[in-house]
Amino acid sequence: MPQKRKCHSAEFKAKVTLEAVKGLKTTSELAQLFQVHPTQISQ
């Protein structure tokens, strides 16, 4: 049985984006922290 895709809220996306823009952590660290793939952060 295939897994369902995660549907992230706009608030979650904004939080991840702000953390990425700050530049205090690497993309890999943010991906682990927010449990998303690094490619999703860079896009």
CHARMM internal coordinates of N, CA and C (Angstrom, degrees):
IC EDIT
DIST 1 N 1 CA 1.4449
DIST 1 CA 1 C 1.5301
ANGL 1 N 1 CA 1 C 109.03
DIST 1 C 2 N 1.3115
ANGL 1 CA 1 C 2 N 118.49
DIHE 1 N 1 CA 1 C 2 N 126.38
DIST 2 N 2 CA 1.4666
ANGL 1 C 2 N 2 CA 120.88
DIHE 1 CA 1 C 2 N 2 CA -178.31
DIST 2 CA 2 C 1.5297
ANGL 2 N 2 CA 2 C 111.49
DIHE 1 C 2 N 2 CA 2 C -70.02
DIST 2 C 3 N 1.3390
ANGL 2 CA 2 C 3 N 114.93
DIHE 2 N 2 CA 2 C 3 N 150.40
DIST 3 N 3 CA 1.4633
ANGL 2 C 3 N 3 CA 119.59
DIHE 2 CA 2 C 3 N 3 CA 178.28
DIST 3 CA 3 C 1.5141
ANGL 3 N 3 CA 3 C 110.36
DIHE 2 C 3 N 3 CA 3 C -78.42
DIST 3 C 4 N 1.3319
ANGL 3 CA 3 C 4 N 116.10
DIHE 3 N 3 CA 3 C 4 N 148.71
DIST 4 N 4 CA 1.4631
ANGL 3 C 4 N 4 CA 120.36
DIHE 3 CA 3 C 4 N 4 CA 175.66
DIST 4 CA 4 C 1.5287
ANGL 4 N 4 CA 4 C 109.02
DIHE 3 C 4 N 4 CA 4 C -76.54
DIST 4 C 5 N 1.2983
ANGL 4 CA 4 C 5 N 116.24
DIHE 4 N 4 CA 4 C 5 N 147.66
DIST 5 N 5 CA 1.4554
ANGL 4 C 5 N 5 CA 120.75
DIHE 4 CA 4 C 5 N 5 CA 175.67
DIST 5 CA 5 C 1.5164
ANGL 5 N 5 CA 5 C 109.66
DIHE 4 C 5 N 5 CA 5 C -74.69
DIST 5 C 6 N 1.3206
ANGL 5 CA 5 C 6 N 115.71
DIHE 5 N 5 CA 5 C 6 N 146.70
DIST 6 N 6 CA 1.4559
ANGL 5 C 6 N 6 CA 119.88
DIHE 5 CA 5 C 6 N 6 CA 176.75
DIST 6 CA 6 C 1.5164
ANGL 6 N 6 CA 6 C 108.88
DIHE 5 C 6 N 6 CA 6 C -79.67
DIST 6 C 7 N 1.2971
ANGL 6 CA 6 C 7 N 116.04
DIHE 6 N 6 CA 6 C 7 N 138.24
DIST 7 N 7 CA 1.4648
ANGL 6 C 7 N 7 CA 121.47
DIHE 6 CA 6 C 7 N 7 CA 178.13
DIST 7 CA 7 C 1.5267
ANGL 7 N 7 CA 7 C 107.50
DIHE 6 C 7 N 7 CA 7 C -110.93
DIST 7 C 8 N 1.3254
ANGL 7 CA 7 C 8 N 116.86
DIHE 7 N 7 CA 7 C 8 N 108.14
DIST 8 N 8 CA 1.4612
ANGL 7 C 8 N 8 CA 121.24
DIHE 7 CA 7 C 8 N 8 CA -176.11
DIST 8 CA 8 C 1.5195
ANGL 8 N 8 CA 8 C 109.99
DIHE 7 C 8 N 8 CA 8 C -91.30
DIST 8 C 9 N 1.3341
ANGL 8 CA 8 C 9 N 115.23
DIHE 8 N 8 CA 8 C 9 N 139.74
DIST 9 N 9 CA 1.4574
ANGL 8 C 9 N 9 CA 120.95
DIHE 8 CA 8 C 9 N 9 CA 179.57
DIST 9 CA 9 C 1.5290
ANGL 9 N 9 CA 9 C 110.46
DIHE 8 C 9 N 9 CA 9 C -74.40
DIST 9 C 10 N 1.3070
ANGL 9 CA 9 C 10 N 115.04
DIHE 9 N 9 CA 9 C 10 N 164.60
DIST 10 N 10 CA 1.4557
ANGL 9 C 10 N 10 CA 120.14
DIHE 9 CA 9 C 10 N 10 CA 178.22
DIST 10 CA 10 C 1.5296
ANGL 10 N 10 CA 10 C 110.35
DIHE 9 C 10 N 10 CA 10 C -64.01
DIST 10 C 11 N 1.3279
ANGL 10 CA 10 C 11 N 117.33
DIHE 10 N 10 CA 10 C 11 N -34.74
DIST 11 N 11 CA 1.4644
ANGL 10 C 11 N 11 CA 121.02
DIHE 10 CA 10 C 11 N 11 CA 178.95
DIST 11 CA 11 C 1.5223
ANGL 11 N 11 CA 11 C 111.03
DIHE 10 C 11 N 11 CA 11 C -63.61
DIST 11 C 12 N 1.3295
ANGL 11 CA 11 C 12 N 116.35
DIHE 11 N 11 CA 11 C 12 N -42.62
DIST 12 N 12 CA 1.4632
ANGL 11 C 12 N 12 CA 120.96
DIHE 11 CA 11 C 12 N 12 CA 179.16
DIST 12 CA 12 C 1.5222
ANGL 12 N 12 CA 12 C 110.15
DIHE 11 C 12 N 12 CA 12 C -63.37
DIST 12 C 13 N 1.3155
ANGL 12 CA 12 C 13 N 116.61
DIHE 12 N 12 CA 12 C 13 N -44.88
DIST 13 N 13 CA 1.4705
ANGL 12 C 13 N 13 CA 120.91
DIHE 12 CA 12 C 13 N 13 CA -179.58
DIST 13 CA 13 C 1.5219
ANGL 13 N 13 CA 13 C 110.70
DIHE 12 C 13 N 13 CA 13 C -62.55
DIST 13 C 14 N 1.3429
ANGL 13 CA 13 C 14 N 116.86
DIHE 13 N 13 CA 13 C 14 N -40.07
DIST 14 N 14 CA 1.4591
ANGL 13 C 14 N 14 CA 120.72
DIHE 13 CA 13 C 14 N 14 CA 179.42
DIST 14 CA 14 C 1.5225
ANGL 14 N 14 CA 14 C 110.72
DIHE 13 C 14 N 14 CA 14 C -65.83
DIST 14 C 15 N 1.3337
ANGL 14 CA 14 C 15 N 117.08
DIHE 14 N 14 CA 14 C 15 N -39.83
DIST 15 N 15 CA 1.4534
ANGL 14 C 15 N 15 CA 121.22
DIHE 14 CA 14 C 15 N 15 CA 179.50
DIST 15 CA 15 C 1.5287
ANGL 15 N 15 CA 15 C 110.78
DIHE 14 C 15 N 15 CA 15 C -63.14
DIST 15 C 16 N 1.3348
ANGL 15 CA 15 C 16 N 116.45
DIHE 15 N 15 CA 15 C 16 N -44.95
DIST 16 N 16 CA 1.4631
ANGL 15 C 16 N 16 CA 120.81
DIHE 15 CA 15 C 16 N 16 CA 179.45
DIST 16 CA 16 C 1.5290
ANGL 16 N 16 CA 16 C 110.21
DIHE 15 C 16 N 16 CA 16 C -64.25
DIST 16 C 17 N 1.3228
ANGL 16 CA 16 C 17 N 116.69
DIHE 16 N 16 CA 16 C 17 N -42.22
DIST 17 N 17 CA 1.4609
ANGL 16 C 17 N 17 CA 121.26
DIHE 16 CA 16 C 17 N 17 CA -179.48
DIST 17 CA 17 C 1.5233
ANGL 17 N 17 CA 17 C 111.40
DIHE 16 C 17 N 17 CA 17 C -62.52
DIST 17 C 18 N 1.3187
ANGL 17 CA 17 C 18 N 116.89
DIHE 17 N 17 CA 17 C 18 N -44.75
DIST 18 N 18 CA 1.4664
ANGL 17 C 18 N 18 CA 119.90
DIHE 17 CA 17 C 18 N 18 CA 179.64
DIST 18 CA 18 C 1.5227
ANGL 18 N 18 CA 18 C 111.60
DIHE 17 C 18 N 18 CA 18 C -62.55
DIST 18 C 19 N 1.3104
ANGL 18 CA 18 C 19 N 116.97
DIHE 18 N 18 CA 18 C 19 N -40.73
DIST 19 N 19 CA 1.4642
ANGL 18 C 19 N 19 CA 120.29
DIHE 18 CA 18 C 19 N 19 CA 177.94
DIST 19 CA 19 C 1.5273
ANGL 19 N 19 CA 19 C 110.82
DIHE 18 C 19 N 19 CA 19 C -64.70
DIST 19 C 20 N 1.3321
ANGL 19 CA 19 C 20 N 116.73
DIHE 19 N 19 CA 19 C 20 N -38.44
DIST 20 N 20 CA 1.4679
ANGL 19 C 20 N 20 CA 120.37
DIHE 19 CA 19 C 20 N 20 CA 179.74
DIST 20 CA 20 C 1.5298
ANGL 20 N 20 CA 20 C 110.95
DIHE 19 C 20 N 20 CA 20 C -67.73
DIST 20 C 21 N 1.3215
ANGL 20 CA 20 C 21 N 116.73
DIHE 20 N 20 CA 20 C 21 N -38.94
DIST 21 N 21 CA 1.4626
ANGL 20 C 21 N 21 CA 120.72
DIHE 20 CA 20 C 21 N 21 CA -178.32
DIST 21 CA 21 C 1.5278
ANGL 21 N 21 CA 21 C 111.16
DIHE 20 C 21 N 21 CA 21 C -69.65
DIST 21 C 22 N 1.3252
ANGL 21 CA 21 C 22 N 116.53
DIHE 21 N 21 CA 21 C 22 N -33.88
DIST 22 N 22 CA 1.4736
ANGL 21 C 22 N 22 CA 119.88
DIHE 21 CA 21 C 22 N 22 CA 178.77
DIST 22 CA 22 C 1.5214
ANGL 22 N 22 CA 22 C 111.34
DIHE 21 C 22 N 22 CA 22 C -59.18
DIST 22 C 23 N 1.3260
ANGL 22 CA 22 C 23 N 116.20
DIHE 22 N 22 CA 22 C 23 N -36.15
DIST 23 N 23 CA 1.4587
ANGL 22 C 23 N 23 CA 120.63
DIHE 22 CA 22 C 23 N 23 CA 176.73
DIST 23 CA 23 C 1.5180
ANGL 23 N 23 CA 23 C 114.97
DIHE 22 C 23 N 23 CA 23 C 76.27
DIST 23 C 24 N 1.3300
ANGL 23 CA 23 C 24 N 117.39
DIHE 23 N 23 CA 23 C 24 N 17.76
DIST 24 N 24 CA 1.4647
ANGL 23 C 24 N 24 CA 120.14
DIHE 23 CA 23 C 24 N 24 CA -179.35
DIST 24 CA 24 C 1.5218
ANGL 24 N 24 CA 24 C 112.09
DIHE 23 C 24 N 24 CA 24 C -80.68
DIST 24 C 25 N 1.3296
ANGL 24 CA 24 C 25 N 117.04
DIHE 24 N 24 CA 24 C 25 N -24.24
DIST 25 N 25 CA 1.4628
ANGL 24 C 25 N 25 CA 121.67
DIHE 24 CA 24 C 25 N 25 CA 179.90
DIST 25 CA 25 C 1.5247
ANGL 25 N 25 CA 25 C 108.90
DIHE 24 C 25 N 25 CA 25 C -126.46
DIST 25 C 26 N 1.3205
ANGL 25 CA 25 C 26 N 115.66
DIHE 25 N 25 CA 25 C 26 N 155.86
DIST 26 N 26 CA 1.4601
ANGL 25 C 26 N 26 CA 120.06
DIHE 25 CA 25 C 26 N 26 CA 178.42
DIST 26 CA 26 C 1.5253
ANGL 26 N 26 CA 26 C 109.85
DIHE 25 C 26 N 26 CA 26 C -75.77
DIST 26 C 27 N 1.3096
ANGL 26 CA 26 C 27 N 115.35
DIHE 26 N 26 CA 26 C 27 N 166.46
DIST 27 N 27 CA 1.4563
ANGL 26 C 27 N 27 CA 121.14
DIHE 26 CA 26 C 27 N 27 CA 178.19
DIST 27 CA 27 C 1.5202
ANGL 27 N 27 CA 27 C 110.92
DIHE 26 C 27 N 27 CA 27 C -60.79
DIST 27 C 28 N 1.3115
ANGL 27 CA 27 C 28 N 116.64
DIHE 27 N 27 CA 27 C 28 N -39.10
DIST 28 N 28 CA 1.4632
ANGL 27 C 28 N 28 CA 121.10
DIHE 27 CA 27 C 28 N 28 CA 179.10
DIST 28 CA 28 C 1.5247
ANGL 28 N 28 CA 28 C 111.45
DIHE 27 C 28 N 28 CA 28 C -64.22
DIST 28 C 29 N 1.3156
ANGL 28 CA 28 C 29 N 116.27
DIHE 28 N 28 CA 28 C 29 N -42.38
DIST 29 N 29 CA 1.4627
ANGL 28 C 29 N 29 CA 119.97
DIHE 28 CA 28 C 29 N 29 CA 178.73
DIST 29 CA 29 C 1.5249
ANGL 29 N 29 CA 29 C 111.21
DIHE 28 C 29 N 29 CA 29 C -64.19
DIST 29 C 30 N 1.3181
ANGL 29 CA 29 C 30 N 116.87
DIHE 29 N 29 CA 29 C 30 N -42.50
DIST 30 N 30 CA 1.4643
ANGL 29 C 30 N 30 CA 120.67
DIHE 29 CA 29 C 30 N 30 CA 178.44
DIST 30 CA 30 C 1.5240
ANGL 30 N 30 CA 30 C 111.18
DIHE 29 C 30 N 30 CA 30 C -64.97
DIST 30 C 31 N 1.3227
ANGL 30 CA 30 C 31 N 116.48
DIHE 30 N 30 CA 30 C 31 N -38.99
DIST 31 N 31 CA 1.4606
ANGL 30 C 31 N 31 CA 120.52
DIHE 30 CA 30 C 31 N 31 CA 179.54
DIST 31 CA 31 C 1.5227
ANGL 31 N 31 CA 31 C 110.73
DIHE 30 C 31 N 31 CA 31 C -62.20
DIST 31 C 32 N 1.3150
ANGL 31 CA 31 C 32 N 117.01
DIHE 31 N 31 CA 31 C 32 N -41.90
DIST 32 N 32 CA 1.4587
ANGL 31 C 32 N 32 CA 120.44
DIHE 31 CA 31 C 32 N 32 CA 177.46
DIST 32 CA 32 C 1.5225
ANGL 32 N 32 CA 32 C 111.07
DIHE 31 C 32 N 32 CA 32 C -67.56
DIST 32 C 33 N 1.3115
ANGL 32 CA 32 C 33 N 116.65
DIHE 32 N 32 CA 32 C 33 N -41.61
DIST 33 N 33 CA 1.4510
ANGL 32 C 33 N 33 CA 121.64
DIHE 32 CA 32 C 33 N 33 CA -177.90
DIST 33 CA 33 C 1.5347
ANGL 33 N 33 CA 33 C 111.73
DIHE 32 C 33 N 33 CA 33 C -62.76
DIST 33 C 34 N 1.3353
ANGL 33 CA 33 C 34 N 116.11
DIHE 33 N 33 CA 33 C 34 N -45.01
DIST 34 N 34 CA 1.4616
ANGL 33 C 34 N 34 CA 120.87
DIHE 33 CA 33 C 34 N 34 CA -176.23
DIST 34 CA 34 C 1.5279
ANGL 34 N 34 CA 34 C 113.18
DIHE 33 C 34 N 34 CA 34 C -96.95
DIST 34 C 35 N 1.3219
ANGL 34 CA 34 C 35 N 117.07
DIHE 34 N 34 CA 34 C 35 N 0.49
DIST 35 N 35 CA 1.4678
ANGL 34 C 35 N 35 CA 123.65
DIHE 34 CA 34 C 35 N 35 CA 178.16
DIST 35 CA 35 C 1.5322
ANGL 35 N 35 CA 35 C 112.31
DIHE 34 C 35 N 35 CA 35 C 56.53
DIST 35 C 36 N 1.3315
ANGL 35 CA 35 C 36 N 114.85
DIHE 35 N 35 CA 35 C 36 N 50.79
DIST 36 N 36 CA 1.4621
ANGL 35 C 36 N 36 CA 122.22
DIHE 35 CA 35 C 36 N 36 CA 174.04
DIST 36 CA 36 C 1.5286
ANGL 36 N 36 CA 36 C 107.70
DIHE 35 C 36 N 36 CA 36 C -129.94
DIST 36 C 37 N 1.3133
ANGL 36 CA 36 C 37 N 116.84
DIHE 36 N 36 CA 36 C 37 N 168.12
DIST 37 N 37 CA 1.4579
ANGL 36 C 37 N 37 CA 121.36
DIHE 36 CA 36 C 37 N 37 CA 179.38
DIST 37 CA 37 C 1.5304
ANGL 37 N 37 CA 37 C 108.54
DIHE 36 C 37 N 37 CA 37 C -80.01
DIST 37 C 38 N 1.3412
ANGL 37 CA 37 C 38 N 118.32
DIHE 37 N 37 CA 37 C 38 N 142.45
DIST 38 N 38 CA 1.4654
ANGL 37 C 38 N 38 CA 121.03
DIHE 37 CA 37 C 38 N 38 CA -179.71
DIST 38 CA 38 C 1.5208
ANGL 38 N 38 CA 38 C 113.77
DIHE 37 C 38 N 38 CA 38 C -55.95
DIST 38 C 39 N 1.3107
ANGL 38 CA 38 C 39 N 117.56
DIHE 38 N 38 CA 38 C 39 N -32.46
DIST 39 N 39 CA 1.4580
ANGL 38 C 39 N 39 CA 120.55
DIHE 38 CA 38 C 39 N 39 CA 179.07
DIST 39 CA 39 C 1.5363
ANGL 39 N 39 CA 39 C 111.35
DIHE 38 C 39 N 39 CA 39 C -63.44
DIST 39 C 40 N 1.3098
ANGL 39 CA 39 C 40 N 116.75
DIHE 39 N 39 CA 39 C 40 N -35.02
DIST 40 N 40 CA 1.4654
ANGL 39 C 40 N 40 CA 119.86
DIHE 39 CA 39 C 40 N 40 CA 178.63
DIST 40 CA 40 C 1.5184
ANGL 40 N 40 CA 40 C 111.61
DIHE 39 C 40 N 40 CA 40 C -64.68
DIST 40 C 41 N 1.3113
ANGL 40 CA 40 C 41 N 116.40
DIHE 40 N 40 CA 40 C 41 N -33.15
DIST 41 N 41 CA 1.4696
ANGL 40 C 41 N 41 CA 119.80
DIHE 40 CA 40 C 41 N 41 CA 178.92
DIST 41 CA 41 C 1.5171
ANGL 41 N 41 CA 41 C 110.45
DIHE 40 C 41 N 41 CA 41 C -71.70
DIST 41 C 42 N 1.3167
ANGL 41 CA 41 C 42 N 116.61
DIHE 41 N 41 CA 41 C 42 N -43.11
DIST 42 N 42 CA 1.4654
ANGL 41 C 42 N 42 CA 119.94
DIHE 41 CA 41 C 42 N 42 CA -177.26
DIST 42 CA 42 C 1.5307
ANGL 42 N 42 CA 42 C 112.84
DIHE 41 C 42 N 42 CA 42 C -69.52
DIST 42 C 43 N 1.3157
ANGL 42 CA 42 C 43 N 116.98
DIHE 42 N 42 CA 42 C 43 N -24.98
DIST 43 N 43 CA 1.4752
ANGL 42 C 43 N 43 CA 119.64
DIHE 42 CA 42 C 43 N 43 CA 178.68
DIST 43 CA 43 C 1.5040
ANGL 43 N 43 CA 43 C 109.13
DIHE 42 C 43 N 43 CA 43 C -76.34
END
COOR INIT
IC SEED 1 N 1 CA 1 C
IC BUILD
